[in-house]
Amino acid sequence: MWSSDDLQHRFEADSVGRALALVGERWSLLILREAFFGVRRYGEFVRNLSIPRPTLSARLKTLVDAGVLERVPYATEPERHEYRLTTAGRDLFPAVVTLMRWGDTYLAGPDGPPILLRHKDCGEIADTYVACRHCGGDVTVDKITPEPGPAFRDHA
């Protein structure tokens, strides 16, 4: 088992910190949520989120520059663009669903969750969880052990 001294550098090169720096603020996550549910056009984001236009423009630019969304023209006169999820963007879906599930469990009102996700393959309401791709077992805080990865730097 590692001591806290062994992991001190994790605050400098932490993947969670880097991801949060990109998508960790409220508007970015809400833009991604809308994109997962099929929203692609600027006006739809404004309408659905009631987001200030300068904020939306800045967040969309950041997500495009990071390769999470791509800006694709859909009309020429006048020139108009829509925002589509890239592979990197689609790969954020499990993280957003996990946040949604947590919010539904701990923050939902007395009527329950506001949105349910129906699984197209089985037709049931999806009950998501994090599982190990190798064995299929649950991945929970008491079933993992952190260890050095390929980018680990020994700062001794």
N, C-alpha and C positions, 0 to 999 in steps of 0.2 A: 504494500500500500504506500502511496506517496504521502509525503508530508506537505504542508502548505508551502514550505520553502521550495520544494521541488517544482511546484506549479506557479511560482511567482510571476514568471514571464507570460502566463496566460492572459494577463491584463493588457499586454502589449500586442500580442498576435492572436487574439481570441477570435474564432470564427463567429461566435454569437455576437460579439461586439461589432465586428465588421458588418454583419448582416443587419444589426439594429441601426447602425449608422446609415444604411441605405434605406431600409423599409420600416424602421422602428417608430416612426412618428404616425400619429393618428390618420392624417389625410392619406399618406401613402398606402397604408393598409386598407383604408376604405376604398381607395381607387382600385386596388388589386381585387378586393371583394367584388366590386361592381364588374370589373373585367372578367372575373371567373363566372359571373352570372350573365355574361353576354354583352355588356355595355362596351361600345367601342368609340363612340363619337363624343367630341368635346361637349356639345350641348347636352347630351344625355348625362354625362358626369356632373355637369353643373346642376341640372334639374334634379337628379336623384340624390345628390349629396348636399345641395345648397351650399356649395363650396365657393368662396370668393374666386373670381376668375384669375387674378394674379397668382393666387396660391395654387390653383389647379395647373396653370401653365408651368409654374416652377417645378411642381412635383412630377408632372408628365415628362418634362425635360430631363429631370434627374433619372427617372425610371427608364427612359429611352437611352440616355447616355450610358447607363449601367447595363444595358442589354436585357432588361426585364420586360420591356414593351418595345414594339417597333412601330414607327410612324409610317403609315402606308397611305398613299393618295387614293381617294375614291371618286373624286370629281375634279374636272379641270377648269370649268367656267362657272363660278370662281373656283380657284384651287382649294380643295378641302382634303383633310386627312382624317384617318381613324387610327386608333391605337389597338394593336393586337398583341396578345401575350406571346412571348418567345418561349423556347424550351425552358430557359432559366425562369421565366415568369410562371409558366405552368407548374414547374417544380416547387414553387412556393405554396401551391394549393394545400398540401397536407399541413403545413404550418398554420395557415389561416383557418383551416377546418379544426385543428386542435385548439386554437384560441376560441373559436366559436363554440366548440363543445364545452370548454372550460366555462365560458360565459353563460352558456345554457344551464350548466350544473350549479354554478355558484351565484349568478347574478340575474337570472331570469325572474320575472315577476310571477305572481300567483297563477297566471294563466299558462305559464310554461314558455318554451322558446318561441321567438317570433318567426323563425324560418326553420323548416325541416329539409333535410337532404334525402331524397328518395334514390336508392341505388338502382340504376337502370337494369343491371344484370339479374337481380333477384326480385325486384319490385318492392322490397321492404325499405323502411326508413333506415338509413345508414347509421350504424353504431360503430364509429371509428375508434381505433386505438393504434398505438405505436407497437409494431412487432418486429422481431428480428427476421431479416430476409433469409437467413440461413436455416434457422430451426422453427420459425413461426411463433416462438414464445413471446410473451409480453415483454416490452422494454419499459421498465419502471425504475425509479430512482434507487430502489434497493436491489436491483438486478444488473447493475452496470458497475464497471470499474474503469476510471479514466487511466489511460497510459499514454506514453509519448507516441506521437504520430510522426510522419515523415518530415514535417517542418519544425519539429521540436528543436529548440536551441538550448543547450546546456549553459546556464549563466553562472556556473560555479566559479 
